[in-house]
Amino acid sequence: MPYPTFAGTMDILFHYFPQLTDHQRQLFQQLETEFRGWNERLNLVARTDVGNLAERHFLHSLGIAKVVEFAPGAAVLDVGTGGGLPGLPLAILFPEVKFHLVDSIGKKIHAVQEMARALHLVNLTAEQIRAEQLRPKYDYIVSRAVARLGTFHGWIAHRYKPRGTAAPGSGLYYLKGGDLTEEIKESGLPAKVVDLKDFFAEEFFETKKVVVVPNS
């Protein structure tokens, strides 16, 4: 696969997700502007990495969508969302899916709420709360590497809808990097690992993966 080149920052998203509507493209452009503004105040991602927002944060978040197609009307929980990743990009990509983003840091959740309001994302809510304190049930759970797999799964294992009522493919979609063999073995979970390098040509994705743990 030839290494693609992109004239503008968001072009990388448009290359890998050509099905995006004009409205979705505009939302991603707006998200970049909003995210940069909030990052100046709160350091949502390392300031040295702001130039790589599209590739290393937005596209990385959307890697989950290369592995699963969330069912319309389904509920997705994003745990430890920080500045809204992966939830904000996924909410733009799946406008008919309901997203609930949670984090224990209030100022980051405030930033997420304000970005969602600016983009008029009516399918997204954000709350300062720990996953273990939640009561609702969800079809899918997503996150970007906030803890070792076994530890993280313990926090969210009881947050799924019953398998009979959950959407197809219900389960955890966890963005992680590196060699996960030992971590998965330690967890004792029936995890499947999907390499993002199979979908994205950039060097950043060489070691990036989506760990899938079915809703059991």
ROLOTOR-616612 format. One line per field, with one value per residue (C-alpha): residue number from 1; z, x, y. Coordinates in steps of 0.25 Angstrom, whole numbers, padded with zeros to 4 digits, always signed. Each point is the difference from the previous one (the first is absolute). Example, Ala and Ser with C-alpha at 12.3 -4.5 7.8 and 13.67 -1.06 7.14 Angstrom:
resi: 1,2 .
c3: +0031,-0002 .
c1: +0049,+0006 .
c2: -0018,+0014 .
# end
This chain:
resi: 1,2,3,4,5,6,7,8,9,10,11,12,13,14,15,16,17,18,19,20,21,22,23,24,25,26,27,28,29,30,31,32,33,34,35,36,37,38,39,40,41,42,43,44,45,46,47,48,49,50,51,52,53,54,55,56,57,58,59,60,61,62,63,64,65,66,67,68,69,70,71,72,73,74,75,76,77,78,79,80,81,82,83,84,85,86,87,88,89,90,91,92,93,94,95,96,97,98,99,100,101,102,103,104,105,106,107,108,109,110,111,112,113,114,115,116,117,118,119,120,121,122,123,124,125,126,127,128,129,130,131,132,133,134,135,136,137,138,139,140,141,142,143,144,145,146,147,148,149,150,151,152,153,154,155,156,157,158,159,160,161,162,163,164,165,166,167,168,169,170,171,172,173,174,175,176,177,178,179,180,181,182,183,184,185,186,187,188,189,190,191,192,193,194,195,196,197,198,199,200,201,202,203,204,205,206,207,208,209,210,211,212,213,214,215,216 .
c3: +0000,-0004,+0011,-0002,+0000,+0005,-0003,+0012,+0014,-0001,-0014,+0007,+0006,-0013,-0007,+0009,+0002,-0014,+0004,+0009,-0004,-0002,+0013,+0007,-0007,+0005,+0014,+0000,-0004,+0011,+0010,-0003,+0002,+0013,+0005,-0002,+0007,+0012,+0000,+0002,+0013,+0005,-0007,-0004,-0008,+0000,-0006,-0008,-0006,-0005,-0014,-0001,+0005,-0013,-0001,+0015,+0007,-0010,-0010,+0012,+0006,-0013,+0000,+0008,-0012,-0009,+0010,+0004,-0007,+0012,-0002,-0002,+0014,+0008,+0012,+0001,+0013,-0001,+0013,+0004,-0012,+0004,-0010,-0008,-0006,-0006,+0002,-0007,-0014,+0001,+0003,-0012,-0008,+0006,+0001,+0003,+0012,+0014,+0007,+0015,+0003,+0014,+0007,+0015,-0004,+0000,-0008,-0011,+0000,-0001,-0012,-0006,+0003,-0006,-0013,-0002,+0002,-0010,-0010,+0003,+0003,+0005,+0001,+0011,+0015,+0009,+0015,+0011,+0006,+0002,-0008,+0012,+0005,-0013,+0000,-0014,-0010,-0013,-0013,-0002,+0008,-0006,+0006,-0003,+0009,+0014,+0008,-0002,-0007,+0012,+0009,-0010,-0003,+0015,+0000,-0012,+0000,+0006,-0009,-0012,-0004,+0001,-0012,-0005,-0001,-0003,-0014,-0010,+0004,+0014,+0008,+0003,-0011,+0007,-0007,+0005,-0006,+0001,+0003,+0008,+0000,+0015,+0004,-0007,+0006,+0014,-0002,-0003,-0010,-0013,-0007,-0015,-0005,-0013,-0006,-0005,-0009,-0009,-0002,+0001,-0007,+0009,+0009,+0013,-0002,-0001,+0014,+0003,+0002,+0004,+0010,-0001,+0012,-0003,+0009,+0008 .
c1: +0000,+0006,+0003,-0011,+0003,-0010,-0001,-0008,-0001,-0014,+0003,+0005,-0014,-0007,+0010,-0003,-0015,-0004,-0015,+0000,-0011,+0003,-0006,+0009,+0012,-0003,-0002,+0013,+0006,-0007,+0004,+0015,-0002,-0008,+0010,+0012,-0007,-0003,+0014,+0006,-0007,+0000,+0011,-0010,+0011,+0015,+0002,+0012,-0010,-0011,+0006,-0004,-0014,-0007,+0009,+0004,-0013,-0012,+0004,+0005,-0014,-0007,+0009,-0011,-0010,+0009,-0003,-0014,-0013,-0008,-0015,-0009,-0007,+0011,+0006,+0015,+0008,+0014,+0008,+0011,-0003,+0009,-0002,-0010,+0008,-0005,-0014,-0001,+0005,-0008,-0012,+0002,+0002,-0013,-0010,-0011,+0007,-0001,+0013,+0003,+0014,+0005,+0013,+0003,+0006,-0010,+0007,+0002,-0014,-0004,+0008,-0006,-0014,+0003,+0006,-0012,-0009,+0008,-0001,-0015,+0003,-0014,+0004,+0011,+0000,+0012,+0000,+0011,-0002,+0008,-0004,-0002,-0011,-0008,-0014,-0005,+0003,+0007,+0002,+0014,+0012,+0012,+0012,+0015,+0009,-0003,+0004,+0005,-0011,-0003,-0001,-0009,-0009,-0003,-0005,-0010,-0004,-0013,-0004,-0005,-0014,-0004,+0005,-0014,-0004,+0014,+0004,+0008,+0015,-0003,+0013,+0012,+0009,+0013,+0010,+0014,+0014,+0012,+0001,-0012,+0002,+0004,-0011,-0011,+0005,+0000,-0014,-0005,-0010,-0004,+0006,+0002,+0011,-0002,+0012,-0003,+0012,-0009,-0009,+0010,+0013,+0006,+0012,-0007,-0010,+0011,-0002,-0014,-0011,-0015,-0002,-0014,-0006,-0015,-0011,-0001 .
c2: +0000,+0013,+0011,+0010,+0015,+0011,+0014,+0004,-0005,-0006,-0006,-0012,-0003,+0003,-0010,-0012,+0004,+0004,-0002,+0012,+0010,+0015,+0003,-0011,+0006,+0014,-0006,-0006,+0013,+0007,-0010,+0002,+0015,-0002,-0010,+0009,+0011,-0009,-0006,+0014,+0001,-0015,-0008,-0010,-0007,+0003,+0014,-0006,-0009,+0010,+0000,-0014,+0001,-0006,-0012,-0004,+0004,+0001,-0011,-0008,+0001,-0004,-0012,-0007,+0003,-0009,-0012,+0002,+0007,+0005,-0003,+0012,+0003,-0007,+0006,+0001,+0004,+0006,-0002,+0010,+0008,+0012,+0010,-0008,-0011,-0009,+0005,+0013,-0005,-0013,+0009,+0008,-0013,-0007,+0011,-0011,-0006,+0006,+0002,+0003,+0005,-0001,+0004,+0003,+0014,+0010,+0011,-0010,-0004,+0015,+0001,-0012,+0006,+0013,-0006,-0009,+0012,+0008,-0011,-0002,-0015,-0004,-0015,+0003,+0002,+0002,-0002,+0001,-0014,-0013,-0012,-0008,+0010,-0001,-0006,+0000,-0012,+0001,-0008,+0004,+0005,+0008,+0006,+0004,-0008,+0005,-0012,-0015,-0008,-0009,+0012,+0008,-0011,-0001,+0014,-0002,-0015,+0003,+0012,-0008,-0003,-0014,-0008,-0003,+0015,+0006,+0004,-0009,+0000,+0005,+0001,+0008,+0006,+0005,+0008,-0005,-0001,-0009,-0015,-0003,-0015,-0001,+0011,-0008,-0013,+0006,+0005,-0014,+0007,-0006,+0012,+0002,+0010,+0007,+0008,+0014,-0001,-0009,+0013,+0012,+0001,+0011,-0005,+0005,-0012,-0011,-0004,+0005,-0010,-0002,-0010,-0006,-0007,-0005,+0003,-0013 .
# end
